[in-house]
């Protein structure tokens, strides 16, 4: 009996399986540091900002990235403030603390070699095509979500 394997076409299941496989690896690293996936996404946005960020802008970034509601995003911000990884800066801004920046650097440093191993050997052209396709799928899905929530 001959077995033929074919490359699966990109579909929601293939995308979800890739997402959850990568997320499981990330969450394993994050758990060792007592931080959740949602907190990590939020901390990343704060770490990449150039200085204090308006709290609403940061919450909007988290809402857009994670597709959660604003209340949930603000809860994550409050968790990070309570953990002293973010701190209020004035009345409406927050900024990452030294401890938050160190945690972000540590978790990023621990995940970088894992990511390198996962992507190793995949041709740059394949990665570029995949990036374009996934960006287009994301844009279309975001538009559909916006239409559903109007």
Residue pairs with C-beta under 8 A, 6 or more apart in sequence:
8 14
10 133
10 137
15 134
15 137
22 118
23 37
25 111
25 114
26 37
26 40
26 111
27 36
27 37
29 107
29 110
29 111
29 114
30 36
30 37
30 39
30 40
30 107
33 103
33 106
33 107
35 43
35 85
35 103
35 107
36 76
38 62
38 66
38 68
38 72
38 76
39 76
39 79
39 80
39 83
39 85
40 107
41 62
41 65
41 66
42 58
42 62
42 73
42 76
42 77
42 80
42 86
43 80
43 85
43 86
43 96
43 100
43 103
43 104
44 104
45 53
45 58
45 61
45 62
45 65
46 53
46 58
46 80
46 86
46 94
46 95
46 96
46 100
47 96
47 100
47 101
47 104
49 58
49 95
49 96
51 95
52 89
52 90
52 93
52 94
52 95
53 93
53 94
53 95
54 92
54 93
55 74
55 77
55 88
55 92
55 93
55 94
56 92
58 73
58 77
58 94
59 70
59 73
59 74
59 77
60 70
60 73
62 68
62 73
62 76
62 77
63 69
63 70
63 72
63 73
66 73
67 145
77 86
77 94
80 86
80 100
81 87
81 88
81 94
84 97
84 99
84 100
85 96
85 97
85 99
85 100
85 103
86 94
86 95
86 96
86 97
86 100
87 94
87 95
87 97
88 94
89 95
96 104
119 127
